[in-house]
Amino acid sequence: MGRWQEIEHTADLALHLWAADLPDLFATAAQGMLALFVEVDDKQLETRTLTLTALDVETLLIDWLNELLYFVEVQGIAFTMFEFTELTPTVLTATLRGGPVRAYSGYVKAATFHDLAVLATPAGYETEIVFDT
Amino acid sequence: MVQKSDFEQINDYVWELPAAYDGRMRVPARIYGNEEVFEAAFRDSSMTQLMNVAMLPGIVKYAMAMPDVHQGYGFPIGGVAAFRWDEGIISPGGVGYDINCGVRMLASQIDYAALEPYLKDLIASIDRNCPSGVGGKGAVQLSDKELDDVLDRGTEWALSKGYAQRDDLERTESRGRIAGAQAGAVDARAKERGRPQMGSLGAGNHFLEIDVVDEVYDVEVADAMGLSQDRVVVQIHCGSRGLGHEVCGQYIRVLQDAPRRYGIDIPDRELVAAPVDSREGRDYLAAMSAAANYAFTNRQILAHFVRRSFEQVMAGKVKNWHLTQVYDVTHNIAKIEEHQVGSQRMRVIVHRKGATRAFPPRHPELPTVYREIGQPVLVPGSMGTASYVLVGTETAMAETFGSTCHGAGRTMSRNAALKQARGEQVRADLSQQGIMVRTGSLKGLAEEAPYAYKDVDIVVDSVSGAGLARKVARVRPVAVIKG
């Protein structure tokens, strides 16, 4: 099970992530990002499917997070549970489950590529992501 | 990691990192500020980020940081860089996600003493008329055609619909319409995000503030701007909302393989860039300019509804409740401008990320009313402190591509600010100072507390000392709506 830790940033928000494998990394990144600024009502779950393609794993990860931010802003839904039917460094197909945003405790405009590198480690994967707020 | 000792002091307010420090730097990096500002710049990674900017192709003169510099993503906030039109690049990360985030100031003829009894009603009315918060709907709902008009024509659209006065356009940077903007370069999803949000403040550090002029440094110039001692003014700080975020995100994504295709070396993936005169470069410039037009219009619509609130609350209470526009400046943008570089007159694309244009007197882009005094520069402080009105100078034109600071600049992370005090306490402290606050998020209020920011006086004294702008007036807040 992956974990995240918020790291200091003067103006924006940033997370350090540790995960066992790619699905774990993508799920942990999403859950960590949403925990920064939304509270979810998990009594009215909604489901969506999503497919993304990208040129590398970093781009796929940022696309994924920005896609989830889009759902929050435009539809008011935060997806926090994921089933990945395909996840390679360049393709993602997932079923998303989540609920309406109950309250906002902040704001995240976008996930950025700043100094981004997804590192393979003996324990799985590790990375840091800076979010524009 | 770059250190203070790697920099050379050029004068009291300028510090330079020579290009020789790192073989990848194409020009030196410079930070403007007094010794305190310079010291503070090494508390986060802003100087490394500035050094990265100095490595980008086609950069001319220097990669520059204004005294409100702090760590951002890609460029540092407070960063200014210009790239040659013919062989330089354009970088969405040099503008940021909130394209044309900026500030508008409106001036009244009302003495604060006359308004104070109605302040609570006024701020409540503005809060009703000007929506704020994450997502949500704006004050004006646009059709698809109207949104395209906004993207192409900016505040001219607002004027045609009765949301603006002709003078407002004169007193807006680029007259509220960036040439070359194309609605067609903005994709469907960005439009989907932007359509419902026109006329909304958003969240984060955005605000709408009622202030009082508490010091005038140059009476004649202040008078030309409609500013007098003890009179009430309004500041609106916001940007292009979800539309701008989407445009930036999409182009950063599109450009991820541009460095490989164009053989551009970049030190950070957030700094992806394309040659200015490439298909991707031109497309981004057209889309970014359209998003900038959206932001100008957004602040214009908010100004319209602030005027409505003044009428609703103050009509009959004072003789003249009308608000005139002082100016509207952008502080996140890339613009095509002509500048003198050495002995050459050069067409460049100036990136200002958390930096404000500060053109001098007699610049042809200035409206008649400001032609002889220079471009007004609006520098908002933090919620509990002063904001400044400055004017641009010849020194700024000669040294910094006509640029200066944009605000106080953060000095403390959001988490560190939250550890200092809770939102309730911040609100109580501000109330004790005579500042009324309305906010949808007390946590957000705590994150934006005054102590999380640099002392705006030091920032403004630094740009003023360096000659990058001249002080005109200072205003202090009496009521704040936090987005």
Interface residues (C-beta under 8 A of the other chain):
Chain A: E6 E8 H9 T10 A11 D12 L13 F37 A54 L55 D56 E58 T59 I62 D63 N66 Y70 V72 E73 V74 G76 Y104 S105 G106 Y107 K109 A110 T112 F113 H114 D115 L116 V130 D132 T133
Chain B: R43 D44 S46 H70 Q71 G72 Y73 G74 I77 G93 G96 Y97 D98 G133 V134 G135 R189 E192 R193 G202 A203 G204 G242 H245 E246 C248 G249 I252 R253 Q256 D257 D268 R269 E270 V272 R410 T411 M412 S413 R414 N415 A416 G440 S441 K443 G444 E447
